[in-house]
Amino acid sequence: MDKIRVEDLTFSYDGERNAVNHVSFSVEDGSYTTIIGHNGSGKSTIAKLLIGLLEKESGNIYVDDQALTEENIYDIRDKIGIVFQNPDNQIVATVVEEDVAFGPENLGVKSADIKKRVADALKTVSMSAFRKYSPAKLSGGQKQRIAIAGVLAMQPECIILDEPTAMLDPEGRKDVIDTIKKLNKENGITIVLITHYMDETVDADKVIV
């Protein structure tokens, strides 16, 4: 079964040139799918369209066979989390565990459940030892893993990662990619990884170019 299905999707920023031009693809439930392309090819635009941060001009987006509309956009966002390229844009608190708790707090999760979700998410990304740290003291790779933990704590069924390693050194890149693979294989989370690094597509179930 497809977790995400995109049919004939079109979007333009200026009304003249299409940033996304009649694109169709599917992402199977539980799969590790990568989207690769050069800068300016529309990869990040597709990520924003998939969770309704941008509004499509034509075509259809389905999540679990449910068409993405203005009415159900928040239901869809409960199922799909997104991690952006720069973790500093996603980190909002001055203490790691408070930052990871931010998402579930906004969802109205009970505080006892939030505590467990935060602990589980930090353990999954191997950052439990840093829970009392200030994010400002972390490396780029560690910050990105905290951003992933923040999305994980909201318990999405699918995570879209928009070039999450673009600003990292080789060690940070490896840590983040290992974490993403673990989320897919051990936690069964559907992964959509957007990248321009060929080596990050090697272990994918499907590569969309």
Secondary structure, DSSP 4 states (H G I P E B T S, - for coil): -EEEEEEEEEEESSSSSEEEEEEEEEEETT-EEEEE--TTSSHHHHHHHHTTSS--SEEEEEETTEE--TTTHHHHHHHEEEE-S-GGGT--SSSHHHHHHHHHHHTT--HHHHHHHHHHHHHHTT-GGGTTS-GGGS-HHHHHHHHHHHHHTT--SEEEEESTTTTS-HHHHHHHHHHHHHHHHHH--EEEEEES-GGGGTT-SEEE-
